[in-house]
Amino acid sequence: MTNRRRNLTTSIIFLLFGAFMLVQALGVKHKIESDVGSGYVPAFIAICLIIVSVAKLILTVTGKSPADEVKEKKDSDWLGGVVTIAMMALYMFCFEPIGFVLSSAVYLFAQITWFSNSENRKPILFAIISIMLPIAIDALFVYAIKMPLPKGVFGF
């Protein structure tokens, strides 16, 4: 597969994924009507993803990037991208019903573990990071910003 074809394919996939993510983010219910709401950051990230995807698509179509070189195919690159997109989609679907802290902890642990190799795989460290980071972000939103994130069915 040429770089041009790969760039076209990934640009279109990420453009569609960004549009899907934006639609989902705009559907997040506001807890406080006068505030920006919990869907603001996901919507912002989705818009950034759409902009970057469109820019890459334009650069690829206009030929402004070296696109005719043939790159050797690596299954791990392709599989890593597909698994990441699948995990992000599952995370988005679980975000509201399960809650921010639990869904983020599970997603972070799975993503970090997936991208680590056998030499640097440290599950205890990954678990600590995956649990502490969502708790810290939730505390920041609740106490500093005064905007609660979805708690989910478990209440945390």
OpenMM code with the backbone's topology and positions (N, CA, C; nanometers):
from openmm import Vec3, app, unit

residues = "MET THR ASN ARG ARG ARG ASN LEU THR THR SER ILE ILE PHE LEU LEU PHE GLY ALA PHE MET LEU VAL GLN ALA LEU GLY VAL LYS HIS LYS ILE GLU SER ASP VAL GLY SER GLY TYR VAL PRO ALA PHE ILE ALA ILE CYS LEU ILE ILE VAL SER VAL ALA LYS LEU ILE LEU THR VAL THR GLY LYS SER PRO ALA ASP GLU VAL LYS GLU LYS LYS ASP SER ASP TRP LEU GLY GLY VAL VAL THR ILE ALA MET MET ALA LEU TYR MET PHE CYS PHE GLU PRO ILE GLY PHE VAL LEU SER SER ALA VAL TYR LEU PHE ALA GLN ILE THR TRP PHE SER ASN SER GLU ASN ARG LYS PRO ILE LEU PHE ALA ILE ILE SER ILE MET LEU PRO ILE ALA ILE ASP ALA LEU PHE VAL TYR ALA ILE LYS MET PRO LEU PRO LYS GLY VAL PHE GLY PHE".split()
positions = [
    Vec3(0.0855, -0.1182, 0.0000),
    Vec3(0.0000, 0.0000, 0.0000),
    Vec3(0.0899, 0.1242, 0.0000),
    Vec3(0.0589, 0.2201, -0.0846),
    Vec3(0.1383, 0.3421, -0.0910),
    Vec3(0.1020, 0.4346, 0.0249),
    Vec3(0.1924, 0.5263, 0.0510),
    Vec3(0.1653, 0.6252, 0.1563),
    Vec3(0.0433, 0.7090, 0.1210),
    Vec3(0.0266, 0.7391, -0.0065),
    Vec3(-0.0876, 0.8208, -0.0489),
    Vec3(-0.2199, 0.7515, -0.0162),
    Vec3(-0.2286, 0.6240, -0.0499),
    Vec3(-0.3514, 0.5493, -0.0219),
    Vec3(-0.3734, 0.5371, 0.1291),
    Vec3(-0.2666, 0.5107, 0.2027),
    Vec3(-0.2775, 0.4998, 0.3482),
    Vec3(-0.3212, 0.6335, 0.4089),
    Vec3(-0.2646, 0.7434, 0.3612),
    Vec3(-0.3027, 0.8754, 0.4125),
    Vec3(-0.4481, 0.9092, 0.3795),
    Vec3(-0.4919, 0.8758, 0.2589),
    Vec3(-0.6325, 0.8978, 0.2224),
    Vec3(-0.7257, 0.8157, 0.3118),
    Vec3(-0.6919, 0.6894, 0.3289),
    Vec3(-0.7762, 0.6008, 0.4096),
    Vec3(-0.7842, 0.6477, 0.5544),
    Vec3(-0.6692, 0.6753, 0.6140),
    Vec3(-0.6709, 0.7168, 0.7553),
    Vec3(-0.7356, 0.8535, 0.7725),
    Vec3(-0.7163, 0.9434, 0.6764),
    Vec3(-0.7805, 1.0750, 0.6863),
    Vec3(-0.9323, 1.0618, 0.6853),
    Vec3(-0.9832, 0.9786, 0.5967),
    Vec3(-1.1284, 0.9592, 0.5883),
    Vec3(-1.1812, 0.8894, 0.7132),
    Vec3(-1.1093, 0.7875, 0.7605),
    Vec3(-1.1531, 0.7161, 0.8816),
    Vec3(-1.1572, 0.8107, 1.0008),
    Vec3(-1.0513, 0.8896, 1.0202),
    Vec3(-1.0488, 0.9799, 1.1348),
    Vec3(-1.1460, 1.0967, 1.1187),
    Vec3(-1.1740, 1.1369, 0.9954),
    Vec3(-1.2756, 1.2390, 0.9721),
    Vec3(-1.4130, 1.1861, 1.0138),
    Vec3(-1.4445, 1.0648, 0.9731),
    Vec3(-1.5720, 1.0037, 1.0119),
    Vec3(-1.5782, 0.9795, 1.1627),
    Vec3(-1.4677, 0.9334, 1.2204),
    Vec3(-1.4633, 0.9104, 1.3645),
    Vec3(-1.4806, 1.0418, 1.4404),
    Vec3(-1.4164, 1.1491, 1.3928),
    Vec3(-1.4316, 1.2797, 1.4565),
    Vec3(-1.5743, 1.3303, 1.4485),
    Vec3(-1.6392, 1.3085, 1.3340),
    Vec3(-1.7794, 1.3497, 1.3196),
    Vec3(-1.8684, 1.2700, 1.4143),
    Vec3(-1.8449, 1.1394, 1.4230),
    Vec3(-1.9219, 1.0554, 1.5157),
    Vec3(-1.8994, 1.1003, 1.6600),
    Vec3(-1.7741, 1.1271, 1.6946),
    Vec3(-1.7411, 1.1711, 1.8305),
    Vec3(-1.8073, 1.3052, 1.8617),
    Vec3(-1.8114, 1.3959, 1.7638),
    Vec3(-1.8749, 1.5258, 1.7838),
    Vec3(-2.0247, 1.5101, 1.8083),
    Vec3(-2.0891, 1.4248, 1.7304),
    Vec3(-2.2329, 1.4011, 1.7498),
    Vec3(-2.2586, 1.3445, 1.8893),
    Vec3(-2.1745, 1.2500, 1.9316),
    Vec3(-2.1909, 1.1911, 2.0646),
    Vec3(-2.1652, 1.2948, 2.1742),
    Vec3(-2.0638, 1.3789, 2.1563),
    Vec3(-2.0301, 1.4798, 2.2570),
    Vec3(-2.1398, 1.5846, 2.2689),
    Vec3(-2.2013, 1.6199, 2.1573),
    Vec3(-2.3098, 1.7178, 2.1621),
    Vec3(-2.4347, 1.6600, 2.2278),
    Vec3(-2.4420, 1.5282, 2.2371),
    Vec3(-2.5556, 1.4633, 2.3012),
    Vec3(-2.5426, 1.4488, 2.4520),
    Vec3(-2.4269, 1.4866, 2.5087),
    Vec3(-2.4076, 1.4768, 2.6540),
    Vec3(-2.4960, 1.5805, 2.7219),
    Vec3(-2.5719, 1.5363, 2.8196),
    Vec3(-2.6656, 1.6259, 2.8883),
    Vec3(-2.5911, 1.7216, 2.9811),
    Vec3(-2.6390, 1.8460, 2.9859),
    Vec3(-2.5824, 1.9466, 3.0756),
    Vec3(-2.6388, 1.9271, 3.2154),
    Vec3(-2.5504, 1.9210, 3.3149),
    Vec3(-2.5954, 1.9116, 3.4538),
    Vec3(-2.6334, 2.0505, 3.5053),
    Vec3(-2.5557, 2.1507, 3.4651),
    Vec3(-2.5796, 2.2891, 3.5055),
    Vec3(-2.6078, 2.3669, 3.3773),
    Vec3(-2.7277, 2.4192, 3.3641),
    Vec3(-2.7695, 2.4823, 3.2387),
    Vec3(-2.6836, 2.6020, 3.1989),
    Vec3(-2.6321, 2.6772, 3.2949),
    Vec3(-2.5564, 2.7979, 3.2619),
    Vec3(-2.4095, 2.7688, 3.2338),
    Vec3(-2.3686, 2.6431, 3.2416),
    Vec3(-2.2288, 2.6072, 3.2237),
    Vec3(-2.2078, 2.5433, 3.0863),
    Vec3(-2.0811, 2.5245, 3.0483),
    Vec3(-2.0515, 2.4674, 2.9175),
    Vec3(-2.0873, 2.3196, 2.9104),
    Vec3(-2.0864, 2.2489, 3.0197),
    Vec3(-2.1271, 2.1094, 3.0233),
    Vec3(-2.0117, 2.0126, 3.0080),
    Vec3(-2.0402, 1.8877, 3.0403),
    Vec3(-1.9387, 1.7824, 3.0378),
    Vec3(-1.8977, 1.7443, 2.8964),
    Vec3(-1.9761, 1.7770, 2.7978),
    Vec3(-1.9440, 1.7424, 2.6604),
    Vec3(-1.8547, 1.8427, 2.5905),
    Vec3(-1.8153, 1.9497, 2.6606),
    Vec3(-1.7359, 2.0549, 2.5969),
    Vec3(-1.6000, 2.0030, 2.5506),
    Vec3(-1.5261, 1.9382, 2.6390),
    Vec3(-1.3915, 1.8921, 2.6038),
    Vec3(-1.3963, 1.7841, 2.4959),
    Vec3(-1.4836, 1.6822, 2.5072),
    Vec3(-1.4911, 1.5863, 2.3964),
    Vec3(-1.5296, 1.6517, 2.2633),
    Vec3(-1.6175, 1.7504, 2.2665),
    Vec3(-1.6553, 1.8206, 2.1431),
    Vec3(-1.5362, 1.8982, 2.0872),
    Vec3(-1.4605, 1.9623, 2.1749),
    Vec3(-1.3416, 2.0367, 2.1329),
    Vec3(-1.2395, 1.9427, 2.0686),
    Vec3(-1.2166, 1.8276, 2.1321),
    Vec3(-1.1221, 1.7298, 2.0780),
    Vec3(-1.1723, 1.6763, 1.9439),
    Vec3(-1.3016, 1.6516, 1.9330),
    Vec3(-1.3591, 1.6028, 1.8075),
    Vec3(-1.3417, 1.7056, 1.6960),
    Vec3(-1.3632, 1.8327, 1.7267),
    Vec3(-1.3453, 1.9384, 1.6265),
    Vec3(-1.1995, 1.9457, 1.5833),
    Vec3(-1.1075, 1.9361, 1.6785),
    Vec3(-0.9646, 1.9357, 1.6445),
    Vec3(-0.9302, 1.8160, 1.5560),
    Vec3(-0.9864, 1.6998, 1.5876),
    Vec3(-0.9635, 1.5796, 1.5081),
    Vec3(-1.0165, 1.5972, 1.3662),
    Vec3(-1.1319, 1.6584, 1.3533),
    Vec3(-1.1899, 1.6840, 1.2211),
    Vec3(-1.1015, 1.7801, 1.1421),
    Vec3(-1.0548, 1.8867, 1.2060),
    Vec3(-0.9698, 1.9853, 1.1380),
    Vec3(-0.8402, 1.9216, 1.0896),
    Vec3(-0.7754, 1.8433, 1.1755),
    Vec3(-0.6496, 1.7785, 1.1373),
    Vec3(-0.6732, 1.6766, 1.0258),
    Vec3(-0.7832, 1.6029, 1.0334),
    Vec3(-0.8144, 1.5043, 0.9296),
    Vec3(-0.8395, 1.5710, 0.7951),
    Vec3(-0.9135, 1.6804, 0.7959),
    Vec3(-0.9401, 1.7536, 0.6712),
    Vec3(-0.8100, 1.8112, 0.6156),
    Vec3(-0.7245, 1.8657, 0.7021),
    Vec3(-0.5966, 1.9204, 0.6565),
    Vec3(-0.5101, 1.8115, 0.5937),
    Vec3(-0.5031, 1.6957, 0.6584),
    Vec3(-0.4242, 1.5847, 0.6040),
    Vec3(-0.4836, 1.5348, 0.4730),
    Vec3(-0.6150, 1.5311, 0.4647),
    Vec3(-0.6824, 1.4893, 0.3419),
    Vec3(-0.6509, 1.5858, 0.2277),
    Vec3(-0.6558, 1.7152, 0.2552),
    Vec3(-0.6246, 1.8164, 0.1530),
    Vec3(-0.4793, 1.8049, 0.1085),
    Vec3(-0.3874, 1.7904, 0.2046),
    Vec3(-0.2457, 1.7761, 0.1697),
    Vec3(-0.2209, 1.6508, 0.0856),
    Vec3(-0.2895, 1.5447, 0.1168),
    Vec3(-0.2722, 1.4204, 0.0417),
    Vec3(-0.3295, 1.4323, -0.0990),
    Vec3(-0.4481, 1.4903, -0.1112),
    Vec3(-0.5131, 1.5027, -0.2421),
    Vec3(-0.4366, 1.5990, -0.3326),
    Vec3(-0.3872, 1.7099, -0.2768),
    Vec3(-0.3156, 1.8081, -0.3587),
    Vec3(-0.1720, 1.7671, -0.3878),
    Vec3(-0.1241, 1.6607, -0.3249),
    Vec3(0.0109, 1.6128, -0.3532),
    Vec3(0.1201, 1.6911, -0.2848),
    Vec3(0.0892, 1.7593, -0.1760),
    Vec3(0.1891, 1.8389, -0.1057),
    Vec3(0.2752, 1.7552, -0.0111),
    Vec3(0.2444, 1.6274, 0.0026),
    Vec3(0.3237, 1.5413, 0.0903),
    Vec3(0.3804, 1.4257, 0.0088),
    Vec3(0.4955, 1.3734, 0.0489),
    Vec3(0.5515, 1.2598, -0.0254),
    Vec3(0.4619, 1.1381, -0.0079),
    Vec3(0.3879, 1.1046, -0.1124),
    Vec3(0.2859, 1.0019, -0.0969),
    Vec3(0.3058, 0.8797, -0.1853),
    Vec3(0.4044, 0.8800, -0.2711),
    Vec3(0.4167, 0.7695, -0.3649),
    Vec3(0.5146, 0.6619, -0.3199),
    Vec3(0.5795, 0.6821, -0.2061),
    Vec3(0.6719, 0.5811, -0.1575),
    Vec3(0.5933, 0.4621, -0.1046),
    Vec3(0.6446, 0.3447, -0.1324),
    Vec3(0.5807, 0.2243, -0.0804),
    Vec3(0.6475, 0.1906, 0.0520),
    Vec3(0.5661, 0.1741, 0.1528),
    Vec3(0.6168, 0.1426, 0.2857),
    Vec3(0.5840, -0.0025, 0.3154),
    Vec3(0.6776, -0.0700, 0.3804),
    Vec3(0.6510, -0.2093, 0.4156),
    Vec3(0.5343, -0.2168, 0.5129),
    Vec3(0.4570, -0.3187, 0.4953),
    Vec3(0.3363, -0.3339, 0.5771),
    Vec3(0.3729, -0.3978, 0.7105),
    Vec3(0.3290, -0.3348, 0.8167),
    Vec3(0.3481, -0.3912, 0.9498),
    Vec3(0.2110, -0.4165, 1.0086),
    Vec3(0.1844, -0.5411, 1.0410),
    Vec3(0.0545, -0.5758, 1.0980),
    Vec3(0.0327, -0.5092, 1.2326),
    Vec3(0.1403, -0.4903, 1.3105),
    Vec3(0.1248, -0.4315, 1.4436),
    Vec3(0.0783, -0.2862, 1.4345),
    Vec3(0.1235, -0.2120, 1.3333),
    Vec3(0.0788, -0.0739, 1.3160),
    Vec3(-0.0705, -0.0693, 1.2864),
    Vec3(-0.1135, -0.1506, 1.1939),
    Vec3(-0.2539, -0.1553, 1.1544),
    Vec3(-0.3400, -0.2032, 1.2699),
    Vec3(-0.2978, -0.3088, 1.3350),
    Vec3(-0.3743, -0.3658, 1.4451),
    Vec3(-0.3814, -0.2686, 1.5628),
    Vec3(-0.2708, -0.1995, 1.5914),
    Vec3(-0.2699, -0.1019, 1.7009),
    Vec3(-0.3686, 0.0107, 1.6779),
    Vec3(-0.3776, 0.0584, 1.5548),
    Vec3(-0.4729, 0.1646, 1.5231),
    Vec3(-0.6169, 0.1192, 1.5349),
    Vec3(-0.6448, 0.0003, 1.4845),
    Vec3(-0.7813, -0.0523, 1.4906),
    Vec3(-0.8228, -0.0776, 1.6354),
    Vec3(-0.7330, -0.1371, 1.7135),
    Vec3(-0.7649, -0.1648, 1.8541),
    Vec3(-0.7851, -0.0345, 1.9308),
    Vec3(-0.7039, 0.0671, 1.9032),
    Vec3(-0.7194, 0.1964, 1.9704),
    Vec3(-0.8542, 0.2589, 1.9375),
    Vec3(-0.8930, 0.2569, 1.8115),
    Vec3(-1.0230, 0.3126, 1.7728),
    Vec3(-1.1361, 0.2347, 1.8383),
    Vec3(-1.1237, 0.1023, 1.8421),
    Vec3(-1.2273, 0.0201, 1.9062),
    Vec3(-1.2363, 0.0505, 2.0558),
    Vec3(-1.1208, 0.0646, 2.1216),
    Vec3(-1.1224, 0.0962, 2.2650),
    Vec3(-1.1814, 0.2346, 2.2905),
    Vec3(-1.1500, 0.3318, 2.2039),
    Vec3(-1.2063, 0.4660, 2.2207),
    Vec3(-1.3574, 0.4653, 2.2007),
    Vec3(-1.4040, 0.3895, 2.1030),
    Vec3(-1.5484, 0.3806, 2.0794),
    Vec3(-1.6180, 0.3158, 2.1989),
    Vec3(-1.5605, 0.2096, 2.2523),
    Vec3(-1.6171, 0.1441, 2.3699),
    Vec3(-1.6159, 0.2388, 2.4896),
    Vec3(-1.5081, 0.3157, 2.5034),
    Vec3(-1.4977, 0.4146, 2.6116),
    Vec3(-1.6083, 0.5197, 2.5995),
    Vec3(-1.6332, 0.5670, 2.4771),
    Vec3(-1.7381, 0.6682, 2.4574),
    Vec3(-1.8757, 0.6131, 2.4920),
    Vec3(-1.9009, 0.4874, 2.4562),
    Vec3(-2.0312, 0.4281, 2.4869),
    Vec3(-2.0482, 0.4016, 2.6363),
    Vec3(-1.9386, 0.3735, 2.7057),
    Vec3(-1.9454, 0.3417, 2.8492),
    Vec3(-1.9342, 0.4655, 2.9372),
    Vec3(-1.8956, 0.5787, 2.8809),
    Vec3(-1.8665, 0.6992, 2.9586),
    Vec3(-1.9831, 0.7416, 3.0466),
    Vec3(-2.1000, 0.7572, 2.9895),
    Vec3(-2.2140, 0.8067, 3.0673),
    Vec3(-2.2778, 0.6989, 3.1555),
    Vec3(-2.3043, 0.5783, 3.1051),
    Vec3(-2.3694, 0.4806, 3.1932),
    Vec3(-2.2800, 0.4302, 3.3069),
    Vec3(-2.1514, 0.4130, 3.2825),
    Vec3(-2.0622, 0.3604, 3.3861),
    Vec3(-1.9996, 0.4726, 3.4676),
    Vec3(-1.9830, 0.5892, 3.4085),
    Vec3(-1.9250, 0.7025, 3.4788),
    Vec3(-1.7831, 0.7312, 3.4328),
    Vec3(-1.7395, 0.8531, 3.4613),
    Vec3(-1.6090, 0.8988, 3.4154),
    Vec3(-1.4948, 0.8221, 3.4790),
    Vec3(-1.4944, 0.8110, 3.6115),
    Vec3(-1.3795, 0.7540, 3.6822),
    Vec3(-1.3569, 0.6087, 3.6414),
    Vec3(-1.4593, 0.5279, 3.6489),
    Vec3(-1.4431, 0.3853, 3.6196),
    Vec3(-1.4125, 0.3602, 3.4718),
    Vec3(-1.4861, 0.4242, 3.3822),
    Vec3(-1.4618, 0.4016, 3.2393),
    Vec3(-1.3243, 0.4538, 3.1976),
    Vec3(-1.2815, 0.5672, 3.2538),
    Vec3(-1.1496, 0.6212, 3.2205),
    Vec3(-1.0381, 0.5334, 3.2752),
    Vec3(-1.0560, 0.4808, 3.3963),
    Vec3(-0.9539, 0.3936, 3.4549),
    Vec3(-0.9368, 0.2664, 3.3721),
    Vec3(-1.0473, 0.2063, 3.3328),
    Vec3(-1.0404, 0.0837, 3.2516),
    Vec3(-0.9792, 0.1142, 3.1152),
    Vec3(-1.0219, 0.2249, 3.0531),
    Vec3(-0.9678, 0.2614, 2.9213),
    Vec3(-0.8173, 0.2888, 2.9292),
    Vec3(-0.7754, 0.3685, 3.0267),
    Vec3(-0.6330, 0.4003, 3.0386),
    Vec3(-0.5495, 0.2747, 3.0603),
    Vec3(-0.5942, 0.1877, 3.1503),
    Vec3(-0.5191, 0.0649, 3.1763),
    Vec3(-0.5084, -0.0195, 3.0496),
    Vec3(-0.6187, -0.0350, 2.9784),
    Vec3(-0.6174, -0.1152, 2.8554),
    Vec3(-0.5276, -0.0523, 2.7497),
    Vec3(-0.5352, 0.0797, 2.7331),
    Vec3(-0.4563, 0.1476, 2.6297),
    Vec3(-0.3074, 0.1441, 2.6621),
    Vec3(-0.2717, 0.1713, 2.7872),
    Vec3(-0.1301, 0.1691, 2.8256),
    Vec3(-0.0741, 0.0280, 2.8108),
    Vec3(-0.1505, -0.0705, 2.8550),
    Vec3(-0.1048, -0.2094, 2.8448),
    Vec3(-0.0903, -0.2511, 2.6987),
    Vec3(-0.1833, -0.2101, 2.6147),
    Vec3(-0.1779, -0.2462, 2.4735),
    Vec3(-0.0526, -0.1908, 2.4063),
    Vec3(-0.0139, -0.0676, 2.4396),
    Vec3(0.1003, -0.0055, 2.3732),
    Vec3(0.2344, -0.0353, 2.4390),
    Vec3(0.2342, -0.1011, 2.5528),
    Vec3(0.3620, -0.1360, 2.6149),
    Vec3(0.4107, -0.2691, 2.5581),
    Vec3(0.5419, -0.2855, 2.5591),
    Vec3(0.5960, -0.4138, 2.5149),
    Vec3(0.6323, -0.4976, 2.6370),
    Vec3(0.6782, -0.6184, 2.6143),
    Vec3(0.7029, -0.7093, 2.7264),
    Vec3(0.8156, -0.6605, 2.8170),
    Vec3(0.9085, -0.5809, 2.7654),
    Vec3(1.0192, -0.5316, 2.8480),
    Vec3(0.9753, -0.4229, 2.9456),
    Vec3(0.8835, -0.3368, 2.9051),
    Vec3(0.8438, -0.2259, 2.9929),
    Vec3(0.7021, -0.2403, 3.0480),
    Vec3(0.6454, -0.3576, 3.0412),
    Vec3(0.5094, -0.3792, 3.0925),
    Vec3(0.5142, -0.3942, 3.2442),
    Vec3(0.4534, -0.2965, 3.3133),
    Vec3(0.4486, -0.2956, 3.4596),
    Vec3(0.3038, -0.2755, 3.5021),
    Vec3(0.2271, -0.3834, 3.5155),
    Vec3(0.0832, -0.3703, 3.5400),
    Vec3(0.0481, -0.2968, 3.6689),
    Vec3(0.1285, -0.3106, 3.7724),
    Vec3(0.0972, -0.2408, 3.8983),
    Vec3(0.1098, -0.0901, 3.8782),
    Vec3(0.2168, -0.0460, 3.8132),
    Vec3(0.2341, 0.0967, 3.7841),
    Vec3(0.1225, 0.1466, 3.6923),
    Vec3(0.0887, 0.0676, 3.5905),
    Vec3(-0.0189, 0.1057, 3.4990),
    Vec3(-0.1515, 0.1186, 3.5730),
    Vec3(-0.1779, 0.0273, 3.6661),
    Vec3(-0.3024, 0.0323, 3.7436),
    Vec3(-0.3065, 0.1563, 3.8319),
    Vec3(-0.1946, 0.1890, 3.8956),
    Vec3(-0.1895, 0.3082, 3.9815),
    Vec3(-0.2157, 0.4336, 3.8989),
    Vec3(-0.1488, 0.4456, 3.7848),
    Vec3(-0.1690, 0.5616, 3.6969),
    Vec3(-0.3134, 0.5662, 3.6476),
    Vec3(-0.3657, 0.4511, 3.6064),
    Vec3(-0.5007, 0.4440, 3.5499),
    Vec3(-0.6092, 0.4760, 3.6516),
    Vec3(-0.5830, 0.4533, 3.7783),
    Vec3(-0.6811, 0.4839, 3.8824),
    Vec3(-0.6654, 0.6267, 3.9331),
    Vec3(-0.5425, 0.6684, 3.9563),
    Vec3(-0.5189, 0.8004, 4.0165),
    Vec3(-0.5498, 0.9157, 3.9207),
    Vec3(-0.5179, 0.9016, 3.7942),
    Vec3(-0.5402, 1.0108, 3.6990),
    Vec3(-0.6883, 1.0461, 3.6832),
    Vec3(-0.7781, 0.9503, 3.6605),
    Vec3(-0.9204, 0.9873, 3.6527),
    Vec3(-0.9755, 1.0437, 3.7837),
    Vec3(-0.9268, 0.9929, 3.8973),
    Vec3(-0.9720, 1.0469, 4.0260),
    Vec3(-0.9278, 1.1920, 4.0401),
    Vec3(-0.8025, 1.2218, 4.0023),
    Vec3(-0.7520, 1.3591, 4.0107),
    Vec3(-0.8280, 1.4512, 3.9151),
    Vec3(-0.8549, 1.4045, 3.7946),
    Vec3(-0.9289, 1.4865, 3.6979),
    Vec3(-1.0717, 1.5094, 3.7457),
    Vec3(-1.1348, 1.4054, 3.8013),
    Vec3(-1.2704, 1.4195, 3.8546),
    Vec3(-1.2726, 1.5201, 3.9694),
    Vec3(-1.1737, 1.5120, 4.0585),
    Vec3(-1.1660, 1.6072, 4.1700),
    Vec3(-1.1466, 1.7492, 4.1182),
    Vec3(-1.0647, 1.7654, 4.0161),
    Vec3(-1.0437, 1.8977, 3.9563),
    Vec3(-1.1746, 1.9531, 3.9014),
    Vec3(-1.2490, 1.8707, 3.8301),
    Vec3(-1.3760, 1.9162, 3.7741),
    Vec3(-1.4788, 1.9462, 3.8828),
    Vec3(-1.4866, 1.8612, 3.9840),
    Vec3(-1.5888, 1.8777, 4.0877),
    Vec3(-1.5570, 1.9952, 4.1796),
    Vec3(-1.4328, 2.0043, 4.2277),
    Vec3(-1.3996, 2.1036, 4.3302),
    Vec3(-1.3454, 2.2350, 4.2743),
    Vec3(-1.2682, 2.2313, 4.1681),
    Vec3(-1.2098, 2.3548, 4.1154),
    Vec3(-1.2995, 2.4194, 4.0102),
    Vec3(-1.3489, 2.3415, 3.9181),
    Vec3(-1.4292, 2.3959, 3.8089),
    Vec3(-1.5775, 2.3992, 3.8448),
    Vec3(-1.6168, 2.3202, 3.9444),
    Vec3(-1.7575, 2.3111, 3.9887),
    Vec3(-1.8476, 2.2573, 3.8781),
    Vec3(-1.7949, 2.1605, 3.8037),
    Vec3(-1.8712, 2.0988, 3.6964),
    Vec3(-1.8552, 1.9470, 3.7102),
    Vec3(-1.9557, 1.8800, 3.7655),
    Vec3(-1.9413, 1.7357, 3.7871),
    Vec3(-1.9416, 1.6572, 3.6561),
    Vec3(-1.8605, 1.5535, 3.6549),
    Vec3(-1.8575, 1.4622, 3.5414),
    Vec3(-1.9567, 1.3489, 3.5672),
    Vec3(-1.9973, 1.2758, 3.4645),
    Vec3(-2.0946, 1.1672, 3.4853),
    Vec3(-2.0464, 1.0666, 3.5896),
    Vec3(-2.1359, 1.0330, 3.6836),
    Vec3(-2.1023, 0.9400, 3.7919),
    Vec3(-2.1327, 0.7962, 3.7547),
    Vec3(-2.2300, 0.7726, 3.6721),
    Vec3(-2.2630, 0.6374, 3.6317),
    Vec3(-2.3467, 0.5637, 3.7338),
    Vec3(-2.3702, 0.4364, 3.7074),
    Vec3(-2.4584, 0.3566, 3.7921),
    Vec3(-2.3973, 0.3256, 3.9279),
    Vec3(-2.2653, 0.3294, 3.9401),
    Vec3(-2.1996, 0.2960, 4.0660),
    Vec3(-2.1828, 0.4162, 4.1579),
    Vec3(-2.2080, 0.5354, 4.1090),
    Vec3(-2.2027, 0.6560, 4.1915),
    Vec3(-2.0645, 0.7156, 4.2104),
    Vec3(-1.9665, 0.6734, 4.1307),
    Vec3(-1.8331, 0.7346, 4.1386),
    Vec3(-1.7724, 0.7462, 4.0016),
] * unit.nanometer
topology = app.Topology()
chain = topology.addChain("A")
for resn in residues:
    res = topology.addResidue(resn, chain)
    for name in ("N", "CA", "C"):
        topology.addAtom(name, app.Element.getBySymbol(name[0]), res)
